[in-house]
Amino acid sequence: MFQIVCYIVLALIGLPVPLRAEPFNKRLTIYADPGRMECFHQPVAATEIIKMDYQVIAGGHGDRDISFTLMDPQRKILAADDKKDKSNLQLVAEETGIYKLCFDNTISTFNQKIVSFSLEVAAADYEAQEVRDLRKEMLTDYHFESIFTGLSDYINKVQVNLMRSRQTQDYIRAHEARDRKLAESNYDMVNNWSWVQFLAMIFVGMLQVFMLRNIFSTNGTLHKLWQRF
């Protein structure tokens, strides 16, 4: 958190934002109120890679869609989605500063949206730099050079597989949250309608008893009306 605040201060006073040593990776779930726009700000240095994906997991009683925009420090729109339930993007930052991403729910008047999104910011050569650093450490002795070649390939494969596993897990979690929200919504609807039908049955039953008692009662209004026919 302190590092992010430092990046923001440097960007505001015009100093260059240093490339981060570790990639920034964050997943959040937010509520987008109807008729409002929810925005977030992220400091990014030039040449860093921005990866972003989002999914609307609940849309109230309306459609699960939302509009999204990503803007550079000059507030020029770099990417925009109109009424989508999910999307992803990847781009390279051309300038240093505070980038702004917004989820626009002004398209809805009554329906609140629940959006799950992940944001990753990393140096373009972050993975290559990690491999170079590891190579420098291991090549202190020339005997490790032949071992390092095979180990480097193995590490790259493991890294790719771990990245795919993480993406799959994020996708499954987003779907699980959406399905859970849908199940809870269906449960509430069935429960409410059951109460309405139950109360309607009691009302109809009491009305029938009242009408029958009035028909067979000699002093009842319905009995007198029945005799006229």
C-alpha positions in Angstrom: 0.0 0.0 0.0 2.8 2.4 0.9 4.5 1.7 -2.4 1.3 2.5 -4.4 1.0 5.8 -2.5 4.6 6.7 -3.4 3.9 5.9 -7.0 0.9 8.2 -7.0 2.9 11.1 -5.3 5.7 10.8 -7.8 3.2 10.9 -10.7 1.5 13.9 -9.3 4.6 16.0 -8.8 5.9 15.0 -12.3 8.8 12.7 -11.3 9.2 9.4 -13.2 7.5 6.4 -11.7 10.1 3.6 -11.3 9.5 0.2 -12.8 8.2 -2.1 -10.1 10.4 -5.0 -8.9 7.4 -7.2 -8.4 4.2 -7.3 -10.5 1.1 -5.7 -9.1 -1.7 -8.3 -9.0 -5.1 -7.6 -7.4 -8.6 -9.2 -7.7 -11.6 -7.4 -6.3 -15.3 -7.8 -6.2 -17.3 -4.5 -6.2 -20.9 -3.3 -6.1 -21.8 -0.9 -9.0 -24.9 1.0 -7.8 -27.6 1.9 -10.4 -27.0 5.2 -12.2 -23.4 5.5 -11.0 -19.9 5.0 -12.2 -17.3 3.3 -10.1 -13.7 4.3 -10.9 -10.2 3.1 -9.7 -6.8 4.7 -10.2 -3.5 2.8 -10.7 0.0 4.2 -11.2 1.7 2.7 -14.2 5.2 3.3 -15.6 5.8 3.5 -19.3 6.5 0.2 -21.1 4.7 -1.8 -18.3 2.1 -4.3 -19.3 -1.5 -3.9 -18.1 -3.6 -7.0 -17.9 -7.3 -6.7 -17.0 -10.3 -9.0 -17.0 -13.7 -8.6 -15.5 -17.1 -10.4 -15.2 -20.5 -9.3 -14.0 -21.6 -12.0 -11.6 -25.0 -10.6 -10.6 -27.2 -8.0 -12.2 -30.2 -7.7 -9.8 -33.4 -8.4 -11.8 -32.0 -7.1 -15.1 -29.3 -8.1 -17.5 -25.8 -8.9 -16.3 -24.0 -6.3 -18.3 -21.9 -3.1 -17.7 -19.9 -0.6 -19.6 -16.1 -0.3 -19.0 -13.4 2.2 -19.9 -9.7 2.4 -19.4 -8.0 5.9 -19.7 -4.4 7.0 -19.7 -3.0 9.8 -17.6 -4.2 12.4 -20.1 -7.7 10.8 -19.8 -7.6 9.5 -23.4 -9.7 6.3 -23.7 -7.5 3.3 -24.4 -10.1 0.6 -24.2 -13.9 0.7 -23.9 -16.6 -2.0 -23.7 -20.3 -1.2 -24.0 -22.8 -3.3 -22.2 -20.8 -6.5 -21.8 -21.0 -9.2 -19.1 -17.3 -10.1 -19.3 -14.2 -9.1 -21.1 -10.4 -9.0 -20.9 -7.6 -6.8 -22.3 -3.9 -6.5 -22.4 -1.9 -3.5 -23.5 1.5 -1.8 -23.0 1.5 1.6 -21.3 3.0 4.3 -23.5 3.4 6.9 -20.8 4.0 7.1 -17.1 1.2 8.3 -14.8 -2.1 7.5 -13.1 -4.3 5.3 -15.3 -8.1 5.3 -14.6 -10.5 2.4 -15.1 -14.2 2.8 -14.7 -17.2 0.5 -14.5 -20.3 2.5 -15.7 -23.7 1.3 -14.5 -25.6 4.5 -15.5 -27.3 2.2 -18.0 -29.3 0.8 -15.1 -32.0 2.7 -13.2 -32.8 0.2 -10.5 -30.4 -2.8 -10.8 -27.2 -3.0 -8.8 -24.4 -5.0 -10.5 -21.8 -7.1 -8.8 -18.5 -7.1 -10.7 -15.4 -9.3 -10.1 -12.3 -8.1 -11.8 -8.5 -8.6 -11.7 -5.8 -6.1 -12.5 -2.1 -7.0 -13.2 0.7 -4.5 -13.9 4.2 -5.8 -14.5 7.3 -4.8 -16.3 7.5 -6.0 -19.9 10.7 -7.9 -19.2 9.8 -9.1 -15.7 9.9 -12.8 -16.5 13.0 -12.5 -18.6 14.7 -10.5 -15.9 13.9 -13.3 -13.4 15.5 -15.8 -15.6 18.6 -13.7 -16.2 19.0 -13.2 -12.4 18.7 -16.9 -11.8 21.2 -17.6 -14.6 23.8 -15.2 -13.0 23.4 -16.9 -9.7 23.8 -20.4 -11.1 26.6 -19.7 -13.6 29.1 -18.9 -10.9 30.5 -22.3 -11.7 30.6 -23.4 -15.4 29.4 -26.9 -14.4 25.9 -25.5 -13.8 25.6 -24.1 -17.4 24.4 -27.4 -18.9 22.1 -28.1 -15.9 20.7 -24.6 -16.1 19.5 -24.9 -19.7 17.2 -27.9 -18.9 16.2 -26.3 -15.6 15.3 -23.0 -17.2 13.0 -24.8 -19.7 11.4 -26.7 -16.9 10.9 -23.6 -14.8 9.3 -21.8 -17.8 6.9 -24.7 -18.3 6.0 -24.7 -14.6 5.4 -21.0 -14.7 3.1 -21.2 -17.7 1.2 -24.1 -16.2 0.8 -22.2 -12.9 -0.4 -19.1 -14.7 -3.0 -21.1 -16.6 -4.1 -22.8 -13.3 -4.5 -19.4 -11.7 -6.6 -18.1 -14.6 -8.7 -21.2 -14.5 -9.2 -20.9 -10.8 -10.2 -17.2 -11.1 -12.7 -18.1 -13.9 -14.2 -20.9 -11.7 -14.4 -18.6 -8.7 -16.2 -16.0 -10.7 -18.7 -18.5 -12.1 -19.2 -20.0 -8.7 -20.0 -16.6 -7.3 -22.4 -15.9 -10.1 -24.2 -19.2 -9.8 -24.4 -18.8 -6.0 -26.0 -15.4 -6.5 -28.4 -16.8 -9.0 -29.4 -19.7 -6.7 -29.9 -17.2 -3.8 -32.1 -15.0 -6.0 -34.2 -18.0 -7.1 -34.5 -19.2 -3.5 -35.8 -15.8 -2.4 -38.2 -15.6 -5.3 -39.6 -19.1 -4.7 -39.8 -18.4 -0.9 -41.7 -15.1 -1.4 -44.1 -16.5 -3.9 -44.8 -19.5 -1.6 -45.7 -17.1 1.2 -48.0 -15.2 -1.2 -49.7 -18.4 -2.3 -50.0 -19.6 1.3 -51.7 -16.4 2.4 -53.9 -16.4 -0.7 -55.1 -19.9 0.2 -55.9 -18.9 3.8 -57.8 -15.9 2.5 -59.8 -17.9 0.0 -60.5 -20.6 2.6 -61.8 -18.0 5.1 -63.9 -16.3 2.4 -65.5 -19.6 1.4 -66.3 -20.4 5.1 -67.8 -16.9 5.5 -69.9 -17.3 2.3 -71.2 -20.8 3.2 -72.2 -19.7 6.7 -74.1 -16.7 5.3 -75.8 -18.9 2.7 -77.1 -21.5 5.3 -77.8 -18.9 8.0 -81.5 -17.8 7.9 -80.5 -14.3 9.1 -77.6 -14.0 6.7 -77.5 -11.5 3.8 -76.4 -14.1 1.3 -79.2 -16.5 2.4 -81.9 -13.8 1.7 -80.3 -13.0 -1.6 -80.2 -16.8 -2.5 -83.9 -17.1 -1.7 -84.8 -14.4 -4.2 -83.4 -16.5 -7.0 
